[in-house]
Amino acid sequence: MNRRFLLALTGAVFFGLMAILVANAYLQKKARDEGLRQQVNVVIAKVDIPIGSTIQESQIEEYPYPRALEAGVAKDKKSVVGKVAAYNIAARAPVLNRYLAAAGTPIGLSGMVQAGNRAYTVSVNEASSVAGFVSPGNFVDIISVMQSSGSVRPVAKTILQNIKVLASGNQLQPVTDASQNTARQQSVSSVTLEVTPNQAETLALATREGNLQLVIRNPNDKDIATTAGVRASNMLGPVEPEPRPVATATPGRARTQAPFPSLTIATPTPTPAVVATVAPTPALTSVDVYRGKTRDTIQFPAKPSSAGTSAKPD
């Protein structure tokens, strides 16, 4: 093979590899520049910042962040230092503007309640709090089970809808699993809700008269459903009467059942009326009695059985 040809081939391969490396470096630099143009420096927390604490400069730093996600995130450390944390801010999490409050601003539960609303706490258990998954930030419906006026059976009715949960127990933020960054189930005995004054009165009466059940709803679902309430008769519908069990005789022992005695109703016997009768006037009988030539006439009642009486003269 010609030596010149080998040298030319080697040079071509070398310059081809150099061109590839230069092009690759150029493309990488261009991608980095494009990535930098798509990012912006924002403020993130270097350590956990608890609610109610004044933020120090040593607790935060600036860090590149996607420009598409910059909405609502603080971008200058000077605008964050000296502010009060209105929520718990986790380490390495961006500091949102809504997490910050000016010095002297009510922090905690009172700072979370919107003007015109109220915070109302209801007692719950594991069942009524949806197995402990009701956490701050959730929206719930509230079902009351109580006995209505004029009815002997209880009624279940949805009394409030789309109610925001402010706190679960004494937690103002969801308790998260650090490994999966997801909300964790927790057992609580009370839940604090954000309601209007009228809704607070409704809850006070429903708590006194019956039991409450919380129902978690999708936060994007703002529709108010219309419900008529449910009674046991509506839920079960017509039910046939249960047949009475038939008594069976024990083997080896005859069992007789005495018939039920017939029921006799005594009726009062009317008392016969007493009729007064008048005794008849007895008929008079005349008898002539002769004594010699003298005749005497004697009258006396006749016997009923006698047709008449006669006397001979002496």
PAZAPA-4460 file (N, C-alpha, C; in steps of 0.05 Angstrom, whole numbers, plus 32768, in hexadecimal, padded with zeros to 4 digits):
% residues 314
    n_x    n_y    n_z   ca_x   ca_y   ca_z    c_x    c_y    c_z   seq   type   mol
   8011   7FE8   8000   8000   8000   8000   8012   8019   8000     1      M     A
   800A   802D   7FF2   8019   8046   7FEF   801B   8054   800A     2      N     A
   8032   805C   8012   8037   806A   802C   8027   8084   802D     3      R     A
   8027   8093   8016   8019   80AC   8016   7FFB   80A8   801B     4      R     A
   7FF1   8093   8010   7FD4   808D   8014   7FCE   8087   8032     5      F     A
   7FE0   8079   803F   7FDC   8073   805B   7FDD   808D   806C     6      L     A
   7FF0   809E   8065   7FF1   80B8   8074   7FD9   80C9   806F     7      L     A
   7FCF   80C9   8057   7FB7   80D9   8051   7F9E   80CD   8060     8      A     A
   7F9D   80B2   8060   7F86   80A6   806E   7F87   80AB   808C     9      L     A
   7F9F   80A9   8098   7FA2   80AF   80B4   7F9B   80CC   80BB    10      T     A
   7FA4   80DE   80AA   7F9D   80FA   80AF   7F7F   80FF   80AD    11      G     A
   7F72   80F2   809A   7F55   80F6   8097   7F46   80EC   80AF    12      A     A
   7F4F   80D5   80B9   7F41   80CA   80D1   7F46   80DC   80E9    13      V     A
   7F5E   80E7   80EC   7F64   80F8   8102   7F53   8111   8101    14      F     A
   7F53   811E   80EA   7F44   8137   80E8   7F25   8132   80EA    15      F     A
   7F1D   811A   80E2   7F00   8114   80E5   7EF8   8111   8102    16      G     A
   7F0A   8103   8112   7F05   8101   812E   7F06   811C   813C    17      L     A
   7F18   812D   8134   7F1A   8147   8140   7F01   8158   813A    18      M     A
   7EF7   8155   8122   7EDE   8164   811A   7EC6   815A   812B    19      A     A
   7EC6   813F   8130   7EB0   8135   8140   7EB1   813F   815C    20      I     A
   7EC9   813F   8168   7ECC   8149   8183   7EC5   8166   8186    21      L     A
   7ECE   8176   8172   7EC8   8193   8173   7EAA   8197   8170    22      V     A
   7E9D   8189   815E   7E80   818C   815B   7E71   8183   8174    23      A     A
   7E7A   816E   8180   7E6D   8164   8199   7E70   8179   81AF    24      N     A
   7E88   8184   81B2   7E8C   8198   81C6   7E7A   81B1   81C1    25      A     A
   7E78   81B8   81A8   7E68   81CF   81A1   7E4A   81CA   81A8    26      Y     A
   7E41   81B2   81A1   7E25   81AC   81A6   7E1F   81AA   81C4    27      L     A
   7E32   81A0   81D4   7E2E   819E   81F1   7E2E   81BA   81FD    28      Q     A
   7E40   81CC   81F3   7E40   81E7   81FD   7E26   81F6   81F6    29      K     A
   7E1D   81F1   81DE   7E04   81FD   81D6   7DEC   81F3   81E6    30      K     A
   7DEC   81D9   81ED   7DD7   81CE   81FE   7DD8   81D9   821A    31      A     A
   7DF1   81DD   8224   7DF3   81E9   823F   7DE9   8205   823F    32      R     A
   7DF1   8213   822A   7DE7   822F   8229   7DC9   8231   8227    33      D     A
   7DBE   821E   8217   7DA1   821E   8214   7D94   8216   822E    34      E     A
   7DA0   8203   823D   7D95   81FB   8257   7D97   8212   826B    35      G     A
   7DAC   8221   826A   7DAF   8238   827C   7D9A   824D   8276    36      L     A
   7D94   8250   825C   7D7F   8263   8255   7D64   825A   825E    37      R     A
   7D60   8240   8262   7D47   8235   826B   7D45   8233   8289    38      Q     A
   7D59   823C   8297   7D59   823B   82B4   7D5C   8257   82C0    39      Q     A
   7D54   8258   82D9   7D56   8271   82E8   7D5D   826B   8305    40      V     A
   7D6C   827C   8311   7D74   8278   832D   7D5C   827E   833F    41      N     A
   7D56   826C   8351   7D41   8270   8365   7D4C   826A   8380    42      V     A
   7D3D   8271   8395   7D45   826D   83B0   7D3A   8252   83BA    43      V     A
   7D4C   8241   83C5   7D44   8228   83D0   7D4E   8227   83ED    44      I     A
   7D42   8215   83FD   7D4A   8212   8419   7D61   81FF   841B    45      A     A
   7D76   8207   842A   7D8C   81F6   842F   7D86   81E2   8445    46      K     A
   7D75   81EA   8458   7D6E   81D9   846F   7D50   81DB   8473    47      V     A
   7D45   81CA   8484   7D28   81CC   848A   7D23   81E6   8499    48      D     A
   7D0F   81F4   8490   7D07   820E   849C   7CEB   820A   84A9    49      I     A
   7CE9   820A   84C3   7CCF   8205   84D0   7CBC   821C   84CE    50      P     A
   7CA3   8217   84CF   7C8E   822C   84CE   7C91   823F   84E5    51      I     A
   7C8E   8259   84DF   7C8F   826E   84F3   7CAA   8279   84F8    52      G     A
   7CBF   826D   84EC   7CDA   8277   84F1   7CE2   828C   84DD    53      S     A
   7CF4   829F   84E6   7CFE   82B3   84D4   7D15   82A8   84C4    54      T     A
   7D13   82AB   84A9   7D26   829F   8497   7D41   82AF   8497    55      I     A
   7D57   82A0   849C   7D72   82AC   849C   7D7F   82A6   8481    56      Q     A
   7D93   82B6   847A   7DA1   82B3   8461   7DB0   8299   845F    57      E     A
   7DB9   828F   8477   7DC7   8275   8477   7DB5   825D   8471    58      S     A
   7D9B   8261   8472   7D88   824B   846D   7D80   8248   8450    59      Q     A
   7D88   825A   843F   7D7F   825A   8423   7D97   825D   8410    60      I     A
   7D93   8257   83F7   7DA7   825B   83E2   7D99   825D   83C7    61      E     A
   7DA7   8268   83B3   7D9C   8269   8398   7DA5   8251   8388    62      E     A
   7D93   8248   8377   7D99   822F   8369   7D8A   8230   834E    63      Y     A
   7D97   8225   8338   7D89   8225   831E   7D70   8214   831F    64      P     A
   7D5C   821F   8312   7D42   8212   8313   7D35   8215   82F7    65      Y     A
   7D26   8201   82EE   7D19   8203   82D3   7D08   821C   82D2    66      P     A
   7D0C   822B   82BB   7CFD   8243   82B8   7CDF   823E   82B6    67      R     A
   7CD8   8227   82AC   7CBB   8220   82A9   7CAD   821C   82C3    68      A     A
   7CBD   8218   82D9   7CB1   8213   82F3   7CB6   822A   8307    69      L     A
   7CBF   8241   82FD   7CC7   8256   830F   7CB0   8266   831A    70      E     A
   7C98   8262   8310   7C81   8272   8319   7C7D   826E   8337    71      A     A
   7C7B   8284   8346   7C76   8283   8363   7C8E   827D   8374    72      G     A
   7CA6   827A   8368   7CBE   8274   8378   7CCE   828D   837C    73      V     A
   7CD8   8291   8395   7CE9   82A8   839B   7D03   82A6   838C    74      A     A
   7D0C   82BD   8380   7D24   82BD   836F   7D3B   82CC   837B    75      K     A
   7D37   82DA   8391   7D4C   82EA   839D   7D4D   82E5   83BB    76      D     A
   7D65   82E0   83C4   7D68   82DA   83E1   7D60   82F2   83F2    77      K     A
   7D65   830A   83E8   7D5F   8322   83F7   7D41   8324   83FD    78      K     A
   7D31   831A   83EA   7D14   831B   83EE   7D09   8306   8402    79      S     A
   7D1B   82F3   840A   7D13   82DE   841B   7D1D   82E1   8438    80      V     A
   7D36   82EC   843A   7D42   82EF   8454   7D32   8302   8465    81      V     A
   7D2C   82FA   847E   7D1D   830B   8490   7CFF   8305   8490    82      G     A
   7CF5   82F6   847C   7CD9   82EF   847A   7CD4   82D7   848E    83      K     A
   7CBA   82D3   8494   7CB2   82BE   84A6   7CA6   82A7   8495    84      V     A
   7CAE   828F   849C   7CA4   8277   848E   7C87   8272   8496    85      A     A
   7C75   8274   8484   7C59   826E   848A   7C53   8251   8488    86      A     A
   7C64   8241   847D   7C61   8224   847B   7C7D   8217   8481    87      Y     A
   7C7D   81FE   8487   7C96   81EF   8489   7CA2   81ED   846D    88      N     A
   7CBC   81F4   846B   7CCA   81F3   8452   7CDF   81DD   8454    89      I     A
   7CDE   81C9   8443   7CF1   81B3   8444   7D0B   81BA   8437    90      A     A
   7D21   81AE   8440   7D3B   81B2   8434   7D3B   81AA   8416    91      A     A
   7D4A   81BA   8406   7D4C   81B7   83E9   7D33   81BC   83DA    92      R     A
   7D1F   81C7   83E7   7D06   81CE   83DA   7D06   81EC   83D3    93      A     A
   7CFB   81F4   83BC   7CFA   8210   83B5   7CE8   821F   83C9    94      P     A
   7CF0   8238   83CE   7CE1   8249   83E0   7CCC   8258   83D0    95      V     A
   7CB3   8251   83D4   7C9D   825E   83C6   7C96   8278   83D4    96      L     A
   7C8D   828B   83C4   7C85   82A5   83D0   7C6E   82A2   83E3    97      N     A
   7C5C   828E   83DF   7C46   828B   83F1   7C4E   827F   840B    98      R     A
   7C67   8274   840D   7C71   826A   8426   7C7B   8280   8438    99      Y     A
   7C7D   8299   842E   7C89   82AE   843D   7C74   82C2   8447   100      L     A
   7C79   82CC   845F   7C68   82E0   846B   7C79   82F6   8477   101      A     A
   7C6F   830E   8477   7C7D   8324   8483   7C7E   8321   84A1   102      A     A
   7C92   832D   84AD   7C95   832C   84CA   7C7C   8338   84D8   103      A     A
   7C72   832B   84EC   7C5A   8334   84FA   7C40   8329   84EF   104      G     A
   7C42   831B   84D8   7C2A   830F   84CC   7C22   82F6   84DC   105      T     A
   7C07   82F3   84E2   7BFF   82DB   84F1   7C08   82C1   84E2   106      P     A
   7C15   82B1   84F1   7C20   8298   84E5   7C12   8280   84F2   107      I     A
   7C10   826B   84E4   7C03   8253   84EF   7BE7   8251   84E4   108      G     A
   7BD5   8246   84F5   7BBA   8241   84EC   7BAB   825B   84E6   109      L     A
   7BAE   826F   84F7   7BA0   8288   84F2   7BA9   8296   84D8   110      S     A
   7BC2   8292   84D1   7BCC   829E   84B8   7BC3   828F   849F   111      G     A
   7BBA   8276   84A3   7BB1   8266   848C   7B93   826A   8485   112      M     A
   7B84   8275   8498   7B67   8279   8494   7B63   8292   8483   113      V     A
   7B54   828F   846D   7B4F   82A6   845D   7B3B   82B9   846B   114      Q     A
   7B3D   82D2   8464   7B2B   82E6   8470   7B0E   82DF   846A   115      A     A
   7AFE   82E0   847F   7AE1   82D9   847D   7ADB   82BC   8484   116      G     A
   7AEF   82AB   8485   7AEB   828F   848C   7AF3   828A   84A9   117      N     A
   7AEE   8272   84B1   7AF4   826A   84CD   7B01   824E   84CC   118      R     A
   7B10   8248   84E1   7B1C   822E   84E5   7B0B   821F   84FA   119      A     A
   7B01   8208   84F2   7AEF   81F8   8504   7AFB   81DC   8506   120      Y     A
   7AFE   81D2   851E   7B09   81B7   8523   7AF3   81A4   852A   121      T     A
   7AF4   818C   851D   7AE1   8177   8523   7AF0   815E   852C   122      V     A
   7AE4   814F   853D   7AF0   8136   8547   7AEC   8120   8532   123      S     A
   7B01   8110   852E   7B00   80FA   851A   7B0D   80E2   8527   124      V     A
   7B09   80CB   851A   7B18   80B3   8520   7B23   80A8   8507   125      N     A
   7B2E   8090   8508   7B3C   8085   84F1   7B28   8081   84D9   126      E     A
   7B10   807A   84E0   7AFC   8075   84CA   7AF2   808F   84BE   127      A     A
   7AEA   80A2   84CF   7ADE   80BB   84C5   7AF3   80CD   84B8   128      S     A
   7B0D   80C8   84BD   7B22   80D8   84B0   7B2E   80C9   8498   129      S     A
   7B1F   80B7   848C   7B27   80A8   8475   7B41   809A   847B   130      V     A
   7B41   808A   8490   7B58   807A   8499   7B71   808B   849E   131      A     A
   7B6E   80A4   84A5   7B84   80B5   84AC   7B91   80C3   8494   132      G     A
   7B85   80C0   847C   7B91   80CD   8464   7B88   80EA   8460   133      F     A
   7B76   80F4   8471   7B6F   8110   846F   7B86   8121   847A   134      V     A
   7B91   8132   8469   7BA9   8141   8470   7BA4   815E   8468   135      S     A
   7BB4   8171   8473   7BB1   818D   846B   7BB4   8191   844D   136      P     A
   7BA2   81A2   8443   7BA2   81A7   8426   7B8D   8197   8417   137      G     A
   7B83   8182   8424   7B6E   8172   8417   7B53   8181   8417   138      N     A
   7B42   8179   8405   7B26   8184   8404   7B13   816C   840A   139      F     A
   7B00   8170   841B   7AEE   815B   8424   7AD1   8163   8422   140      V     A
   7AC0   814F   8420   7AA3   8153   8425   7A9D   8147   8441   141      D     A
   7A88   8151   844E   7A81   8149   8469   7A65   813E   8468   142      I     A
   7A63   8124   8471   7A49   8117   8473   7A41   8115   8490   143      I     A
   7A28   811D   8496   7A1E   811B   84B1   7A09   8105   84B3   144      S     A
   7A0A   80F5   84C7   79F7   80E0   84CD   79E8   80E7   84E6   145      V     A
   79CF   80EE   84E4   79C0   80F7   84FC   79A3   80EE   84F8   146      M     A
   7994   80F1   850E   7977   80EB   850D   7968   8104   8508   147      Q     A
   7959   8105   84F2   794B   811D   84EB   7931   8120   84FC   148      S     A
   7927   8138   84FC   790F   813E   850C   78F7   812F   8500   149      S     A
   78E8   8121   8512   78D0   8113   850A   78D6   80F7   84FE   150      G     A
   78EF   80EE   8500   78F7   80D4   84F6   7905   80C4   850C   151      S     A
   7900   80AA   850C   790C   8099   8520   7925   808C   8516   152      V     A
   792B   808F   84FC   7942   8083   84F0   7956   8098   84E7   153      R     A
   7971   8093   84E8   7984   80A7   84E1   7985   80AC   84C3   154      P     A
   7990   80C4   84BC   7992   80CC   84A0   79AF   80D4   849B   155      V     A
   79BB   80CC   8485   79D6   80D3   847C   79D3   80E9   8467   156      A     A
   79E1   80FF   846A   79DE   8116   8458   79F9   8125   8456   157      K     A
   7A01   812B   843D   7A19   813C   8439   7A12   8159   843F   158      T     A
   7A1E   8164   8455   7A16   817F   845E   7A29   8194   8454   159      I     A
   7A43   818D   844F   7A56   81A1   8445   7A67   8193   842F   160      L     A
   7A6F   81A3   841B   7A80   8199   8406   7A97   81AB   8400   161      Q     A
   7AAC   819F   83F5   7AC4   81AE   83ED   7AD0   81BF   8403   162      N     A
   7AD4   81B3   841A   7ADF   81C1   8432   7AFD   81BB   8434   163      I     A
   7B0C   81D0   8437   7B2A   81CD   8439   7B32   81C5   8455   164      K     A
   7B45   81B2   8456   7B51   81A9   846F   7B69   81BA   8475   165      V     A
   7B68   81C8   848C   7B7F   81DA   8493   7B94   81CA   84A3   166      L     A
   7B8B   81B8   84B5   7B9E   81AA   84C6   7B92   818F   84CC   167      A     A
   7BA4   817C   84D0   7B9E   8161   84D9   7BAB   815C   84F3   168      S     A
   7B9C   815B   8509   7BA7   815B   8523   7BB4   8176   8528   169      G     A
   7BCE   8176   852E   7BDD   8190   8532   7BF0   8195   851B   170      N     A
   7BEC   8186   8504   7BFD   818A   84ED   7BF0   819D   84D9   171      Q     A
   7BFF   81B2   84D2   7BF5   81C5   84BE   7BFD   81BF   84A2   172      L     A
   7C0F   81AA   849F   7C17   81A2   8484   7C17   8183   8484   173      Q     A
   7C14   8178   846C   7C14   815A   846A   7C2E   814E   8475   174      P     A
   7C2B   8138   8483   7C42   8129   848C   7C4B   8118   8475   175      V     A
   7C63   811D   846A   7C6C   810F   8452   7C80   80F9   8459   176      T     A
   7C82   80E6   8447   7C96   80D1   8449   7CAF   80DB   843B   177      D     A
   7CC5   80DE   844A   7CDD   80E9   843F   7CE8   80D9   8428   178      A     A
   7CE5   80BF   8429   7CF0   80AE   8414   7CE1   80B0   83FA   179      S     A
   7CC6   80B4   83FC   7CB6   80B4   83E4   7CA9   80D0   83DF   180      Q     A
   7CAD   80E2   83F2   7CA2   80FD   83F0   7C84   80FD   83EB   181      N     A
   7C76   80EB   83F8   7C59   80E8   83F6   7C4C   80EC   8411   182      T     A
   7C32   80F3   8411   7C24   80F7   842A   7C22   80DC   8439   183      A     A
   7C25   80DD   8453   7C25   80C4   8463   7C0C   80C4   8474   184      R     A
   7C01   80AC   8477   7BE9   80A8   8488   7BF0   80AE   84A5   185      Q     A
   7BDE   80BC   84B3   7BE3   80C2   84CF   7BC9   80C0   84DE   186      Q     A
   7BCB   80B7   84F7   7BB4   80B4   8508   7BB0   80CD   8518   187      S     A
   7B98   80DA   8515   7B92   80F2   8523   7B76   80F0   852F   188      V     A
   7B71   8101   8542   7B57   8102   854F   7B47   811A   8548   189      S     A
   7B52   812D   8539   7B43   8145   8531   7B4E   814F   8516   190      S     A
   7B3C   815D   8508   7B42   8169   84EF   7B37   8186   84EF   191      V     A
   7B47   8199   84E7   7B3F   81B5   84E6   7B38   81BD   84C9   192      T     A
   7B20   81C8   84C6   7B16   81CF   84AC   7B12   81ED   84A9   193      L     A
   7B15   81F7   8490   7B10   8213   848A   7AF3   8216   8480   194      E     A
   7AE3   8224   848F   7AC6   8226   8488   7ABD   8243   848B   195      V     A
   7AA6   8249   8480   7A99   8263   8485   7A8B   8263   84A0   196      T     A
   7A83   827A   84AA   7A75   827A   84C4   7A5B   826A   84C3   197      P     A
   7A4C   826A   84AD   7A34   825A   84AB   7A3A   823C   84AB   198      N     A
   7A50   8235   849D   7A58   8219   849D   7A62   8210   84B9   199      Q     A
   7A6E   8222   84C8   7A77   821B   84E3   7A5E   8215   84F5   200      A     A
   7A49   8224   84F2   7A31   821F   8501   7A25   8204   84F9   201      E     A
   7A25   81FE   84DF   7A1B   81E4   84D6   7A2B   81CD   84E2   202      T     A
   7A45   81D0   84E3   7A56   81BB   84EF   7A51   81B8   850D   203      L     A
   7A4D   81CF   851A   7A48   81CD   8537   7A2F   81BE   853D   204      A     A
   7A1A   81C2   852E   7A01   81B4   8533   7A03   8197   852B   205      L     A
   7A10   8191   8514   7A13   8176   850A   7A24   8166   851E   206      A     A
   7A38   8172   8529   7A49   8164   853D   7A3A   815D   8556   207      T     A
   7A28   816E   855E   7A18   8169   8576   7A02   8154   8571   208      R     A
   79F6   8154   855A   79DF   8144   8555   79E5   8128   8549   209      E     A
   79FD   8125   853D   7A03   810B   8530   7A21   8107   852D   210      G     A
   7A28   80F6   851A   7A43   80EF   8514   7A4C   80FB   84F9   211      N     A
   7A66   8101   84F6   7A70   810D   84DE   7A83   80F9   84D0   212      L     A
   7A83   80F9   84B6   7A94   80E9   84A5   7AA1   80FB   8490   213      Q     A
   7ABC   80FB   848E   7AC9   810A   847A   7ACE   80F9   8461   214      L     A
   7ACB   8106   844A   7ACF   80F8   8430   7AE2   8109   841F   215      V     A
   7AF9   80FD   8418   7B0D   810C   8409   7B04   810E   83EC   216      I     A
   7B08   8126   83E0   7B01   812A   83C4   7B19   8135   83B5   217      R     A
   7B18   8133   839B   7B2E   813D   8389   7B2F   815B   838C   218      N     A
   7B47   8167   8390   7B49   8184   8393   7B41   8193   837A   219      P     A
   7B41   8186   8363   7B39   8194   834A   7B1B   8192   8345   220      N     A
   7B0D   8183   8356   7AF0   817F   8353   7AE3   8194   8365   221      D     A
   7AD7   81A8   8359   7ACA   81BE   8368   7AAC   81BC   8366   222      K     A
   7AA1   81A8   8359   7A84   81A5   8355   7A77   81A0   8370   223      D     A
   7A5F   81AC   8374   7A4F   81A7   838C   7A38   8194   8384   224      I     A
   7A39   817C   838F   7A25   8168   8389   7A0C   816D   8399   225      A     A
   79F5   8166   838D   79DB   8168   839A   79D3   814C   83A4   226      T     A
   79CF   8149   83BE   79C7   812F   83C9   79AE   8133   83D9   227      T     A
   799E   811D   83DA   7985   811E   83E9   7987   8111   8405   228      A     A
   799E   8106   840B   79A0   80F7   8425   7996   80DB   8422   229      G     A
   799E   80CA   8434   7997   80AE   8432   798D   80A4   844D   230      V     A
   7976   8095   844C   796C   8087   8463   796F   8069   845E   231      R     A
   796C   805A   8473   796F   803D   8470   795A   8032   845D   232      A     A
   7942   803D   845E   792D   8033   844C   7933   8039   842F   233      S     A
   7940   8051   8429   7947   8057   840E   795E   8045   8404   234      N     A
   7970   803F   8416   7988   8030   840E   7981   8012   8409   235      M     A
   7970   8007   841A   7969   7FEA   8417   7952   7FE5   8405   236      L     A
   793F   7FF9   8402   7928   7FF5   83F2   7914   7FE2   8400   237      G     A
   78FF   7FD9   83F1   78EC   7FC7   83FD   78F9   7FAD   8405   238      P     A
   78F3   7FA5   841E   78FF   7F8C   8429   78E8   7F7A   8432   239      V     A
   78E9   7F60   8429   78D4   7F4D   8431   78D8   7F47   844F   240      E     A
   78C1   7F43   845D   78C3   7F3C   8479   78D2   7F21   847D   241      P     A
   78E1   7F20   8491   78F1   7F08   8497   78DE   7EF2   84A2   242      E     A
   78DF   7ED9   8496   78CD   7EC4   84A0   78D4   7EBB   84BC   243      P     A
   78BF   7EB4   84CB   78C4   7EAC   84E7   78CE   7E8F   84E7   244      R     A
   78E2   7E8A   84F7   78ED   7E6E   84F8   78D9   7E5A   8502   245      P     A
   78D9   7E42   84F6   78C7   7E2C   84FD   78D4   7E1B   8512   246      V     A
   78C6   7E17   8529   78D1   7E07   853E   78D3   7DE9   8536   247      A     A
   78E9   7DDD   853A   78ED   7DC1   8533   78F0   7DB0   854C   248      T     A
   78E5   7D98   854C   78E6   7D87   8563   7902   7D7B   8566   249      A     A
   790A   7D78   857F   7924   7D6C   8584   7922   7D4E   8580   250      T     A
   7936   7D42   8572   7934   7D25   856E   7933   7D16   8588   251      P     A
   7921   7D02   8589   791E   7CF2   85A1   790D   7CFE   85B7   252      G     A
   7903   7D16   85B1   78F2   7D23   85C5   78DC   7D32   85B7   253      R     A
   78C4   7D29   85BC   78AD   7D36   85AF   78A8   7D51   85BC   254      A     A
   78A2   7D64   85AB   789D   7D7F   85B6   7881   7D87   85AD   255      R     A
   7871   7D8C   85BF   7856   7D95   85B9   7853   7DB2   85C2   256      T     A
   7843   7DBF   85B3   783E   7DDB   85B9   7820   7DDF   85BE   257      Q     A
   781A   7DE8   85D5   77FE   7DEC   85DD   77F2   7E02   85CB   258      A     A
   77DA   7DFC   85C2   77CD   7E11   85B1   77C7   7E29   85C2   259      P     A
   77C6   7E40   85B4   77BF   7E58   85C2   77A2   7E58   85CA   260      F     A
   779B   7E5E   85E2   777F   7E5E   85EA   7770   7E74   85DA   261      P     A
   7757   7E6C   85D4   7747   7E80   85C5   773F   7E97   85D8   262      S     A
   773D   7EAD   85CC   7737   7EC5   85DB   7719   7ECA   85DA   263      L     A
   770D   7ECA   85F2   76F0   7ECF   85F5   76EC   7EEA   8602   264      T     A
   76DC   7EFA   85F5   76D6   7F14   85FF   76BB   7F13   860D   265      I     A
   76BB   7F18   8627   76A2   7F18   8637   7691   7F30   8631   266      A     A
   7677   7F2B   862B   7665   7F42   8626   7652   7F44   863E   267      T     A
   764C   7F5B   8647   763A   7F5E   865E   761E   7F55   8657   268      P     A
   7611   7F46   866B   75F5   7F3C   8667   75E2   7F52   8670   269      T     A
   75D0   7F59   865F   75BE   7F6F   8666   75AB   7F66   867D   270      P     A
   75A7   7F78   8690   7595   7F72   86A7   7578   7F76   869E   271      T     A
   7567   7F61   86A3   754B   7F64   869A   753D   7F7A   86A9   272      P     A
   752D   7F88   869B   751D   7F9E   86A8   7507   7F92   86BA   273      A     A
   7504   7F9E   86D2   74EF   7F95   86E5   74D5   7FA3   86DE   274      V     A
   74C0   7F93   86D9   74A6   7F9E   86D2   7493   7F9A   86EA   275      V     A
   7488   7FAF   86F4   7475   7FAD   870A   745A   7FA4   8701   276      A     A
   7450   7F8F   870E   7435   7F85   8707   7421   7F8B   871E   277      T     A
   740A   7F91   8716   73F4   7F97   872A   73E4   7F7E   872F   278      V     A
   73E1   7F76   8748   73D2   7F5E   874F   73B4   7F63   8748   279      A     A
   73A7   7F4F   873C   738A   7F53   8735   7379   7F54   874F   280      P     A
   7365   7F63   874D   7352   7F65   8763   7341   7F4B   8765   281      T     A
   7342   7F3D   877B   7333   7F23   877D   7315   7F27   877B   282      P     A
   7308   7F15   876E   72EA   7F16   876C   72DD   7F0E   8787   283      A     A
   72C7   7F1C   878E   72B9   7F17   87A7   72A2   7F02   87A3   284      L     A
   72A0   7EF1   87B6   728B   7EDC   87B5   7277   7EE1   87CC   285      T     A
   725D   7EE1   87C5   7248   7EE5   87DA   723C   7ECA   87E2   286      S     A
   7239   7EC7   87FC   722C   7EAE   8806   7216   7EB6   881A   287      V     A
   71FF   7EAA   8815   71E8   7EAF   8827   71E7   7E9A   883E   288      D     A
   71E6   7EA3   8856   71E6   7E92   886D   71CB   7E95   887B   289      V     A
   71BB   7E7F   887E   71A1   7E80   888B   71A3   7E76   88A7   290      Y     A
   719A   7E85   88B9   7198   7E7D   88D5   717A   7E7F   88DD   291      R     A
   716D   7E69   88DB   7150   7E6A   88DE   7144   7E79   88C7   292      G     A
   7137   7E8C   88CE   712A   7E9D   88B9   713B   7EB5   88B1   293      K     A
   7152   7EB7   88BF   7163   7ECE   88B9   7178   7EC5   88A4   294      T     A
   717D   7ED7   8891   7191   7ED2   887C   71A6   7EE8   887E   295      R     A
   71BF   7EDE   887F   71D6   7EF0   887E   71E6   7EEB   8864   296      D     A
   71EE   7F01   8858   71FF   7EFF   883F   721C   7F05   8846   297      T     A
   722D   7EF3   8841   724A   7EF6   8847   725A   7EF6   882D   298      I     A
   726B   7F0B   882A   727C   7F0D   8812   729A   7F07   8819   299      Q     A
   72A7   7EF7   8808   72C3   7EF1   880D   72CF   7EEA   87F1   300      F     A
   72EA   7EED   87EF   72F7   7EE7   87D4   72F4   7ECA   87CE   301      P     A
   72F0   7EC5   87B4   72EE   7EAA   87AC   7309   7E9E   87A6   302      A     A
   730B   7E84   87AB   7324   7E77   87A4   7328   7E76   8786   303      K     A
   7342   7E78   877D   7346   7E78   8760   733D   7E5F   8753   304      P     A
   733F   7E48   8762   7339   7E2F   8756   731B   7E28   8757   305      S     A
   730C   7E38   8766   72EF   7E33   876A   72DF   7E42   8756   306      S     A
   72CC   7E33   874A   72BB   7E41   8738   72A4   7E50   8746   307      A     A
   729D   7E47   875F   7288   7E54   876F   7284   7E46   8789   308      G     A
   7276   7E51   879D   7271   7E44   87B7   7253   7E46   87BD   309      T     A
   7249   7E30   87C7   722D   7E30   87D0   722B   7E25   87EC   310      S     A
   7216   7E2E   87FB   7212   7E24   8817   71F4   7E1D   881B   311      A     A
   71F1   7E09   8829   71D6   7E00   8830   71CE   7E0E   8849   312      K     A
   71B4   7E13   884C   71AA   7E1F   8866   71AB   7E0A   887C   313      P     A
   71B1   7E15   8892   71B2   7E03   88AA   7197   7DF6   88AE   314      D     A
***
